[in-house]
Amino acid sequence: MTRVIHTGDTHLGYRQYHSPDRRADFLRAFRRVVTDAIEDDVDAVVHAGDLFHDRRPGLQDLQGTVAALDDLADAGIPFLAVVGNHEGKRDGQWLDLFEDLGLATRLGRDPHVIGDTAFYGLDFVPRSRREDLDYEFAAHDAEYALLVSHGLFEPFAHADWDTERLLAEATVDFDAMLVGDNHAPGVEQVDGTWVTYCGSTERVSASERDDRGYNIVTTDDEVAISRRGIPDTRPFRFVDVDLAPDEGVERVREAVREHDCEDAVVVVTVTGDGEPVSPAPVEELAIDRGALVARVNDRREFDEDREVEVSFADPDEAVRERVRELGLSRAARDVDETVRASKVADSNVRDSVKERVDALIDEDDLDAFEGVDGALADEDPVESDGTGAASADGGDAAGSDAAGSDAADRDEVAPEDEPSEDEPTDGTDSQSSMEEFL
């Protein structure tokens, strides 16, 4: 019997809502998975991609990850993983570095056998390269075979990957696919093979209302999949207010008062026929009641000549909203963030902007300069040649949330900078990754 934790989409380093506390929350959730693995003495922790939120994690994020993986190694629990679309680099992957340090195993076409089970890996592959992708895997003599991968697989909502074709053309008969990218947990059967998402360990977008957690996968007489929650993630308070025609901001504030806002992320969604709601007085109330972060979503349409309350209590949010409406390229948004929203000292702004732009040019990441109407403006970071090596381009689970799924929200999750689609990352340059890490 083999018993493993299946996790993924940990998005370490994500400074959600520009909050250092949220950044710490993502590491805390991952450490909880590690603690559970050690206490339960599982045979392995299997990570289905997007360990990091982007391919340039900060030093503190790397240090925290190394410390967690070191705890697993000390307990004799292997960490098996694939590369997701958010963290993929065009040279060596961070996962290669952790493997060099003896802290992880990067899964690929060859089996990695633990107990009675052979584990294989397939990194994220964008749609543009799937048509010519082969599914040849080395043979094994274990009782079970599991494929770990990252992408939006059928038959789940908003899928863009033909799971039946993958399973039919694979040279190994897989008993289950342990996958990541969709942040909603779920399990389905495709041609007799279990396909299961573990979900994210923290809420990467406000659409992810269900409790966060991971899967327990056991191979014994059969493949058994169960779900376990992570109880101590940051509380989110979802305040949904349907306004009657004569109701407005005071009714929304009243609804906020009905919730425990202490240390929580408060997300207010306004619907109905009532008056337009200015976010500032609602968000100020939630903050006064102890909220870490407060956001108001009122996307109702109103007549242009209708009187609307105007507040300048939060000018930064007004500017952010206007920037989002401009449809700027990713590079332009990055420059805006550096100049306006970051804490970079005035004397260093010029150098910081130049560094960011030079990095995009050096990486041949010309897509970053396309506006949202450009053909490649919404493409996301990682491609794979199917050998366990990642390269640049591609689709993103984040995009599915725009269609109403529980996958990561594109606006909140998009990496700061992405690799070029023309330069594959073959995963061999782990030395350069080591130098970058040090």
C-alpha angles and dihedrals in degrees: 000000000000122000122188141168112240110205137152147147092064090151094200113197096031108146093199115195086005087283122144087202091060090049089055090047092063092053091045091055091050091049089052089057089050091049091050090049092053095044092048092043093225120184095241146344111237116200118198099202143282093078086158128039092231140000095262105058117179123254093255090053091051092047091050092048093048090050092052093047090046089057090053091049092050088054091050094245115139120226110216119186150159130213118262129206096258099055101036118127129195092232124034118345124235085240088062089055092051089049090052088053090053092246102110146020119224107217120222144142094320119075122253105202123208116173108316095341135087115208123205131182138214116183121217112294120192120229092252091067103036097084093070096034116122123212101212114148130176117257123258137193098212123118094242136029125203127187119211116201146149125233145077104291130188137279090037122094117280091011119165100179124087101228094180091058092048092052093043095050097040113109089218124064104232121207092198143000116222104199142176139192099081106084093207115088118234146142131214137162123240117187091333095313122113115233114192138177118206095200126222123302093225133026106269092180137019090249090071098088100153120092114273123242147119142253133263110213120192129184113199123116085345140352110284122190124192135171129236125187129220103230102191103056119129109288116246117201112205109200110190114187124185105194124214116223094266096044130095144148096337091058089052092049089050090054091051090054089059091066134073102243099176111134090342136128103240116206115187119194118190123201135155137064100300131114123296112275122223108217097216101074092043095048092045090054092051092049091048088054091056104269117157091212133002128195131178121205114195108159098161118131120239135185111269093234093053115114111252127189110240123205130181094191091114109031092163091062090048090053092047090052092050092049090053090052094052094072093226123178119261090253091053092049089049091053091047091052091050095047101038114018104031127084094237112142115251092245091057100044095092092050092045093052092047090049092052095048093043090052092055092048094046089052091050087237096155092155087074089071094055117103121232089270091056118107093243101032096109099038115125135224121265137059128176132205088214095254096098092272121116129220135174135281132047154092129317139215085224089072093063092067090064085066092052103269128134092246119114117298111248096219093050099038108037110125118248093240132004135205124257117270091223099059116066121213106227095185093235100109097080090137091065088048090053091052091048091049093050 
